[in-house]
């Protein structure tokens, strides 16, 4: 593709060098092995500055450099495109290069603190049940029509902008009609969705999270709001107005707005009946039988319902499609066993998420609830005391343990958690080893008890120091339940 085509609809401050050149690849990652006749976007990141690697890219054959700072030395035969903010134009360049694949499919983006993965997965599964080819881009795993696919993710939370366009183009060629993706606060802050045409954006809820990155809760909220700010007139915003921040999200949006709520929204719901096998939901005069439990899942399903209505599916089609959806791995996942112990693995890693999960479990007939939970290291430490407080208050017994301590002292993490604990209640203990903590929880449990292992969910690793070791809560709880 000609460089002039790549730069269509892009404002640049200066172009140095030949413009009538052919570009065969684009990248913002200097670690790529070859840049022969390629274009490199020098993005200033949170950890490194892409400008520092321009000379490396040129040595690998880079033909065009998009940058915000003019290099001290210009290399003959290389074209330099200067822009005030490279990050803001990467998506437009990628869209031009891959012929704007997002405009040729329906794109659904979900943001919020909790529920992103579940809503994205439920919408994807329902669309598949309705016979639509669907791409799911999720922190819990990427898939095409339900089959796992391998995608290069340097950041676990979201794809870089160019890679996102590339993946969409690849699967568009395979017939994808819908793409469901999680829009994380960091991805939105770093404009990783720029150049993507979004048809439906959904807001689940907002609670303290990622303050180690954003600094303040207001900045965190504003990053979420950006998803709705970039929508066009024909796009749809689906907002949980039972959340305090629901109104903020749509303050400046140009999109169509639909709200969901227990009582007052465009789509309202009520839980008619619930047991461990699922629940009956009443949504806008329609009864749906769903193989999921929990008020939080009622919100997730209602959002899914509203999205499917927007795409023109009938109530009967939606009811049948939702009857067959499955829970997300590591999200309120029941571990079957012969001991008649209700063993649950869930990804809940904030106080709000833990409240949601434990409230649901407390509504199920049981003897006692035993919870295993930890807090991640090198991350937002303001979450730790509230998480410890919630689990102690809502559980009969709590074992506090390691999550992913990373390079932070586990004792420092435990000390932060202790600020939320009522030491007068003797219903807790600290066990450093996560495996030993799970083993102890199972050993304490008896028939009709509930054992909740929270925090890591689907993850199959544990990060201790800088080493990533295999570890899976689901495997561990199965191991000790079987041995019990």
N, C-alpha and C positions, 0 to 999 in steps of 0.2 A: 504494500500500500504506500502511496506517495505521502511524504511528510505533510504536504499541504492539505491532504484529506484528513490526516490525523488531527490537525490543528483547527479544523472547522468548528465554529461556535466557541472558540477559546480566545480570551483576551490575553495577549502577551505584551510585555513591555519592550522586548527587543529580540531580534533573531540575528545571530552572528554566524555566517557561513551559508553554504548552499542550501536552498529549500527544495529544489526539484530532485529529491533523492528518494530511493525506495527503502522502506523500513519493513523488515521481515519478522521482528519480534519486539515486544515491549515488556519492561520489567521495572520494579522498584527495589529489587533485591540484588545487591552487588555480589552475592554468593553464587549466583547462577554461573554455570561453567563457561558459557559462551555468549557473547554479545555481538557476534559478527553481523554487521548491518542492522543492529538493534538500537532501540531507543531506551534510555535509562532515565527514570524520574528520581531525582535526588530529593527525597522527602526528609524533612527534619523530624525525627521521632522523639519519643520520650527518653530513650536510652542512648541512641546514636544519631549522628547527623549524616544523611546520605551523601552530602557534599564531600565528606572525608574520603569517599571511595570512588570518586569520579576517575581518578588516574588508573585505578585497578580495572574499572569497566572499559576504559579506552584501550588498555593493554589487551583486553579480551576481545577487542574488535568493535566496541561501541561506536556507532556512527552519529548518534544524536544524543545530546544531554539536555534534559529539561531541568532547570535549576533556578533558585531565587537569588543566588550569589554568584557573580561572575568569577570564574577561576582566575587566579593570578596569571597563569600561563594558558594560552589557547593553543590547542593542537591543530595543525593544518589537516584539512580533510574531515574534521569533526564539526558538526553544526550544534550551536548552543542556542537553546530557546529559554529566554529569561521570563520569569513570571513572579509576581509578588508573593504568591502562595501556591507552591507546587501541589501540596496535598489537595487543594480545592479543585484542581483541574485534572488530577489523575483519572478520576472516574469518567470524565468526558472523553479524554484520550482513549481510555480502555473501551468505552462505548463505541467510539468511532472505529477503532481497530477491529473489534469483534462484531461490528454491524448491529449494535444495540439489541442484543438478544432479549433483554428484559421487556422490550416493547412488543415482543412477539409471543409472550406468554403472560399469564396472570401471576402477579407477584404479591404474596401475602407476608407482611413483616410484623413480628410480635415483639413488643418491648414491655418492660416492667421488672420488678425485683424478683417476684416468684411467679411461676406458671408459664414462662416463655416456652420452655421445652414441651410441656404437656399440651399447650394450645397448638403449637406448631405441629406436633405429632398427631393430635386428634384431627386437625383439619386435613392433614396429609392422608391419614388412614381413611377418613370419611370420603375424600375425593377418590381414592383408589377403589373403595367399595362402590362408588358411583361410576366406575369405569373410566376414570381420568388418569392419564399418565402424570405422575407427580414426583418432583424433586424436593427432598427434605434436607435442609442444611441446618444442623442442630449441634449444640455442644455435647449432646449425649450420643451423637453418631449421625453420619450422613447416609442417605439412602436414595435409591431411585426405584420407584414402584415397590417399596418395601424391602428391596435387597440392599444390603450394606455396600457402600462404595468407599474407596480410599481417595482422600483429597489431601493435598499438601496444606497443612495448617501450621504456620510458625507460631501464631498466637492461638491458644486453646479456645479463646472466647469467640473469635470470629475470623472470617477470611479477610485477607487483604483485598483491596479494591480490584486490582487487576485480575487476581485469581478468581474473584467472584464472577466477573464478566466472562472470563475464560470458561469456567465451569458451566455457566448458563448457556453459553454458545455451544459447548460440547453436547449437552443434554438436549438442547433445542433440536440439534441434528438427529437425535434419537426419538424425537416426537414428544418431548415434555410439553404439557399444556399449563401446568401450575407449578409454582415454586414457593414453598413455605420456608421462611428463614427467621432465625432469632436475631433481633436487633439489640445488641447489648449497649449499655451506656458508653463503654469505651469505644466501641465501633462507631457509634453516632458522634461522639466527641472528636474522633479522628477522621470523620467524613468517609468512612469505608463504604457507605452506601451511595456516595455521589455518582450520578450518572445512571442510577437504577430507577426504572419506572415502576413505582409501587401502586398497586391497585387497591389494596386493603391494608390498613395499619391498625393494630390492636394494642390497647393498654390494659394490663392486668391489675397492677397495684404498685405501690412504692413504699419501701421501708429502708432503714439504714443498711447500706452496703457500698462497697468500693470507695469508701471515704479516704482510704490510703491513696487512691488515684485522684479523685475529684477534689479533695480538700474539705469541701463543705457540702451539706445536704442540698442546699439550693442549687449548687453547680451540678450536682448529681441529677436533680430533678430537671434542670434546664437541658441537660444532655439527652434525656429521654424525650423531652418536648420537641426536640429538633426533628424527630421522625414525622411528626404531624405538621410541622412548619413547612416541610418540603413537598407536601402533597398537592396535587392539582385539583381542579374543580370536580373532576369526574371520579376521583378516588373516594374511598370510604374510610372514615375513622370509627372504630368500635371502642367505646370507652366504658370502663367500670366506674360508674359515678358514685358507687358506695365508698370508693376510695377518696380520701381527702384531696388528692392531687389530680383527680379525673378532670375537673374543670380547667385546671392549668394547662393540661396537655393540649386542649383544643382551643385555647384562647386566641391564637392567631392563624388557625388553619383555614385553608380555602376549601377543604373537602366537605363532602356530605358527612353528617354526624349521626350516629346511632348509639344509644346508651344501653347498658345492661345494668340490672339492679335486682335486689330481692323484691322491691316493692314499687319503684317509681320510674323505671326506665322504659325505653321503647321495647325492650325485651326483658320481661320479669320472669322469675322462676320461684318454685317452691319445691322442697323435698317432701314428697308424699310418704315415702317409705324407704328404709335403708337397713341392710344387714351386710355381713362380710362379703356376700356374693355380688352386691351392687345396690342400685337405688332406682326409684321411680321419680322422675322429674316432671313437673308441670310447668311448661314454658309456653306462654302466650296461648293458653287454651288447648294445648296439645300435651299428651302424656307420652313420655319417652322412657323406655327401660334401658338403663345404662349399666354396664358391668364394671362400674367404678364406685368408690365411696368418698365421702367427705364434702363439706360445704365448698371448699376451695375447688374441688373438681366440678361441682355444680356451676360455679362461675366459669370455669374453663369450657365446659360443655355448652353453656349458654352463649359464650362468645363464638364458639365453633358453629352453633346453630345460626346465629346472626350472619356470620360470614357466608354460609352456604345459601341462605335466603337471598343475599345480595347477588350471588352468582346465578340465581334463577332456578334453583332446585325446589321441588315441591315439598310440602310437609311430609307426605308419605315417603318420598325418596330419602329425605333426611332422617326420618325415624328409623328406617331400615338400615341406613348406613351407620348410624350411631349405635345401634344395637350390637354391632360387631366390632367396635373399636376395642383396643387392648391398652392396658396401662403401659406406661413407659418404664423401661428397665431402671430399677433403682428409685422409682417414684412410688411410694406407698406399695412396694412390692411384697406380696405375701410369700413367705418361704414355707412350702408345704412340709408337714412332718406328722409322724404317727403319735407324737406325745400330747397332741391337742393343746399345744402352745401356739398362740398367735404370734408368729415371728415376722417382723416387718423391717425392711430396709428402705430408707428414704434419704433423699439428697438434702433435706432441710438443713441449711447452714446459716440461718439468721433467726432472730427471736420470733419474728412474725411467722416464718415458715414452720418453726417448731410449735407455735401456738396452734396453727392450723392442723398440723398432723396430730398433736396430742389431744386436741379438742375432739377430733373425729374418733380417735381410739378410746377416749373416755366414754363416748356415747355407746360403745359396743360392750355388751355384758362381759365382765372379766373379774378376776380376783385382784390382781395387782399389776401395775405397769412398771417395768424395769427398763430404763433408758441408758444407752451408751452414746456419748457425744463428746466431740472435741472441737477445737477452733484452729483454723489455719494460721501458720506462722508467716511473717513478712507480709501481712495483710492488715486490713482495718481492725485495729485493736479495740475500737469502741463497741464492737459487737459482742465481745467476750463475756462481760459481766451480765448483760441482759440475757444472753443465751443460757448461761449457767443458772440464772435466776428462774427463768421460765421452766427449764427442765426439772429443777428441784421442786418447784411449786406444783407442777402438773403430773409428776411421776411419784410412785411410791418409793422407788429407789433409783439413784443415778450413779453411774460410773463415768467419771470424767477421764478422758484419755487423749491420746495424740490423734490429730487429724493429719494434715501435711505440715509438720513443723518447719520444713524448709531449713533456712539457716538461722532461724530464731531459737533461742533457748526454750526448751519445753517448760522449764520451771518458770520462766518469765510469762509464758502463755497461761500456765496454771495459776500464777499469782494474779493475773488480770481477771481470770474467771472467778477467783475467790471473792472478789469485791461484790459479786452478785449472789453469793451463797449465804444462807442463814445457817451459821455454824452451830446454832442451838438445836437444829434438827439433825439427828444422827441418821440421815437417810441417804448418805453419799459417801463416795471414796474416790481417790485418784489412783489410777493405774497407768503407768507410762506406756506400756506396750498395748497397742490397739488389739492385737490378737488375744492377749491375756485378759483384756477388758471384756471382749466378746465371750470368751470362755467362761469368765466369772459370771456374767449376766445369765448365760444359759444354765450354769450350774445352780444358780439361785432360783430359777424359774420352775414352776410346777404347772400341772394341768389347769387350764383356763386363765393362765397368766398371759400377759402381753410383753414381748421383748422387742423394743424398738432400737435399731442401730441407725443412728442419724449422722448426716454430714457429708458422706462421700458417695452414696448412691451407686451409680453405674460405674464409677471410677475403678479401674483395675490396677491401680498403682498407689504407692505412698512415697512422698518426697521427704527424705530425711537428709538434712544438709543440702548438698547439691546432687545427691544420688536418687534416682527414680527406681524404686524396687516394686516388683509385682506384689499387689495386695488387693484383695477384693472382699468386701464385707459379706456379699452373698455367699461366696465360697466358704468363708470362715464360719458363718452362722450355720450353714448346712453341715459342715464338718463336726461342730460340737453338738448340734442337735442329734446327729446320727450316732455320736459316741455316748450320748447321755443314757 
